[in-house]
Amino acid sequence: MNKTINSYTVLGTTFTAADIQSRSSHIGGEAVVGNDVAVTDIKISEVRSVLGESVNNLKGLNQSANINKYSNFSPFSIEAPFNSVVFNNTAPFNLGDFACYNKDAVTPSIGVVGVEEGGTILIHHCNSLPEYGLIETDIHLGEIDYEGLYNGVNSFVVQVESLGKDDVFQPAILADFTKISNNDIQVSTSVTIDLEGVTELSSREYTMSAYFTDGGNKKIYLPAASFSFNVRARIDHPTIDLNNPPPSWQDEGECVTESLLASWDAVLHSGRYLHVNNVYVIGEVAGEGMSRMYSGDATLRVILDGGTPIVNTVTIQNGGALSEELVIDMGGYVNCTAEVESSITYTSC
């Protein structure tokens, strides 16, 4: 039995004759001839071996449960009479249907990057959750000739809906695919989703589907289950590095100072409150040749999101320790960035 297999294109991405021949399970003799693969001398014994079957008749082999129906070339006829892909393997049976059959054909799939089916995506923010968010898709089309199912196909759509809500999200219409192997096209894009009702305590469920379309009423959904996932908010309160930031000085004493240093320990508690303690001020007094500890007020200014500085002041006791803990509430700010300024007013001599 002989047969010629043609190369084909899915929205601008071509599976060449070389692709088809290299992914084939090599039933019969195969030769690339221009844009085609010429297949000769297909034998039942080879089909039986590739399928791992014991039956030795054409009907039994054509209806084998071991056939990978997602191979673009197989005994299955792939059709899209309505909005879904249908696979049939009914009579008449033909040995040539196994020409360029691929037992390792990729199963089409729909997914979201970073989450499994039914899993939860955390949307990170610092204060108020934005109205909309983005998810990254991970969709695999496999090797099926979707354009061949309906010659009016001209675009591909990813659609996200929210269960229990009335709104349907604006679909992402894609034109650029990536052929990642000789038997798979990957579609990666960002889709905008509405985050209404999403909080730290309450998640929202979404369902994603994908289909080819002619731009009108015709839709050919992928032969893959829709993908469900949840979204929940997570507040990331800002953190700052207080590892000896350079202080500015206001000298109210009568002594001339050659150098002064300040240091403190700081830790962020519960992701929101900055606790500052153990402030030390060390000065070198001109002419005395010695270091001394100073007392006075320590002022720490934290500027978040370019807004009004938070100013907290505590008193340094003799010996350099704080008389009380300095606590700064870091919550209530949109962005997760901060600048730190400091000044210490001291009296000596």
ChimeraX attribute file (.defattr): number of C-alpha atoms within 10 A of each C-alpha:
attribute: neighborCount
match mode: 1-to-1
recipient: residues
	/A:1	14
	/A:2	15
	/A:3	19
	/A:4	16
	/A:5	19
	/A:6	16
	/A:7	17
	/A:8	21
	/A:9	15
	/A:10	19
	/A:11	18
	/A:12	11
	/A:13	14
	/A:14	15
	/A:15	22
	/A:16	19
	/A:17	20
	/A:18	18
	/A:19	16
	/A:20	25
	/A:21	24
	/A:22	16
	/A:23	18
	/A:24	22
	/A:25	20
	/A:26	20
	/A:27	24
	/A:28	21
	/A:29	15
	/A:30	22
	/A:31	14
	/A:32	19
	/A:33	13
	/A:34	12
	/A:35	14
	/A:36	18
	/A:37	24
	/A:38	21
	/A:39	23
	/A:40	17
	/A:41	14
	/A:42	21
	/A:43	16
	/A:44	18
	/A:45	14
	/A:46	15
	/A:47	23
	/A:48	19
	/A:49	11
	/A:50	16
	/A:51	16
	/A:52	13
	/A:53	15
	/A:54	11
	/A:55	13
	/A:56	12
	/A:57	11
	/A:58	15
	/A:59	16
	/A:60	14
	/A:61	23
	/A:62	23
	/A:63	16
	/A:64	17
	/A:65	11
	/A:66	13
	/A:67	21
	/A:68	20
	/A:69	23
	/A:70	23
	/A:71	26
	/A:72	21
	/A:73	24
	/A:74	23
	/A:75	28
	/A:76	21
	/A:77	14
	/A:78	22
	/A:79	16
	/A:80	17
	/A:81	12
	/A:82	11
	/A:83	15
	/A:84	16
	/A:85	16
	/A:86	13
	/A:87	15
	/A:88	12
	/A:89	16
	/A:90	12
	/A:91	10
	/A:92	8
	/A:93	15
	/A:94	13
	/A:95	19
	/A:96	22
	/A:97	17
	/A:98	28
	/A:99	30
	/A:100	28
	/A:101	27
	/A:102	27
	/A:103	19
	/A:104	14
	/A:105	22
	/A:106	19
	/A:107	17
	/A:108	19
	/A:109	19
	/A:110	22
	/A:111	21
	/A:112	22
	/A:113	12
	/A:114	12
	/A:115	14
	/A:116	13
	/A:117	14
	/A:118	13
	/A:119	13
	/A:120	17
	/A:121	20
	/A:122	16
	/A:123	20
	/A:124	15
	/A:125	18
	/A:126	18
	/A:127	17
	/A:128	13
	/A:129	19
	/A:130	14
	/A:131	11
	/A:132	10
	/A:133	14
	/A:134	13
	/A:135	16
	/A:136	14
	/A:137	19
	/A:138	16
	/A:139	22
	/A:140	23
	/A:141	24
	/A:142	23
	/A:143	26
	/A:144	26
	/A:145	20
	/A:146	25
	/A:147	19
	/A:148	15
	/A:149	15
	/A:150	18
	/A:151	9
	/A:152	14
	/A:153	20
	/A:154	15
	/A:155	18
	/A:156	23
	/A:157	19
	/A:158	23
	/A:159	19
	/A:160	24
	/A:161	20
	/A:162	20
	/A:163	13
	/A:164	9
	/A:165	11
	/A:166	8
	/A:167	11
	/A:168	13
	/A:169	15
	/A:170	15
	/A:171	18
	/A:172	16
	/A:173	17
	/A:174	15
	/A:175	13
	/A:176	15
	/A:177	18
	/A:178	12
	/A:179	18
	/A:180	12
	/A:181	13
	/A:182	19
	/A:183	22
	/A:184	19
	/A:185	23
	/A:186	18
	/A:187	20
	/A:188	18
	/A:189	17
	/A:190	14
	/A:191	20
	/A:192	16
	/A:193	21
	/A:194	20
	/A:195	20
	/A:196	13
	/A:197	12
	/A:198	21
	/A:199	18
	/A:200	14
	/A:201	8
	/A:202	11
	/A:203	19
	/A:204	21
	/A:205	18
	/A:206	19
	/A:207	16
	/A:208	20
	/A:209	21
	/A:210	25
	/A:211	19
	/A:212	25
	/A:213	22
	/A:214	16
	/A:215	13
	/A:216	8
	/A:217	7
	/A:218	17
	/A:219	21
	/A:220	24
	/A:221	22
	/A:222	23
	/A:223	19
	/A:224	17
	/A:225	14
	/A:226	17
	/A:227	18
	/A:228	23
	/A:229	20
	/A:230	19
	/A:231	22
	/A:232	19
	/A:233	21
	/A:234	18
	/A:235	19
	/A:236	17
	/A:237	23
	/A:238	24
	/A:239	16
	/A:240	17
	/A:241	12
	/A:242	16
	/A:243	10
	/A:244	11
	/A:245	14
	/A:246	14
	/A:247	17
	/A:248	14
	/A:249	13
	/A:250	10
	/A:251	14
	/A:252	11
	/A:253	12
	/A:254	9
	/A:255	13
	/A:256	13
	/A:257	14
	/A:258	10
	/A:259	11
	/A:260	15
	/A:261	15
	/A:262	19
	/A:263	18
	/A:264	16
	/A:265	13
	/A:266	18
	/A:267	15
	/A:268	19
	/A:269	11
	/A:270	8
	/A:271	15
	/A:272	17
	/A:273	18
	/A:274	20
	/A:275	15
	/A:276	19
	/A:277	19
	/A:278	16
	/A:279	22
	/A:280	21
	/A:281	22
	/A:282	16
	/A:283	17
	/A:284	17
	/A:285	18
	/A:286	13
	/A:287	10
	/A:288	8
	/A:289	8
	/A:290	9
	/A:291	13
	/A:292	16
	/A:293	17
	/A:294	21
	/A:295	20
	/A:296	19
	/A:297	17
	/A:298	22
	/A:299	18
	/A:300	21
	/A:301	17
	/A:302	21
	/A:303	17
	/A:304	22
	/A:305	15
	/A:306	11
	/A:307	10
	/A:308	10
	/A:309	15
	/A:310	14
	/A:311	13
	/A:312	14
	/A:313	16
	/A:314	19
	/A:315	21
	/A:316	24
	/A:317	17
	/A:318	14
	/A:319	14
	/A:320	20
	/A:321	19
	/A:322	22
	/A:323	14
	/A:324	14
	/A:325	15
	/A:326	21
	/A:327	17
	/A:328	18
	/A:329	15
	/A:330	22
	/A:331	18
	/A:332	13
	/A:333	18
	/A:334	17
	/A:335	16
	/A:336	18
	/A:337	15
	/A:338	17
	/A:339	14
	/A:340	17
	/A:341	16
	/A:342	17
	/A:343	17
	/A:344	22
	/A:345	18
	/A:346	19
	/A:347	15
	/A:348	17
	/A:349	9
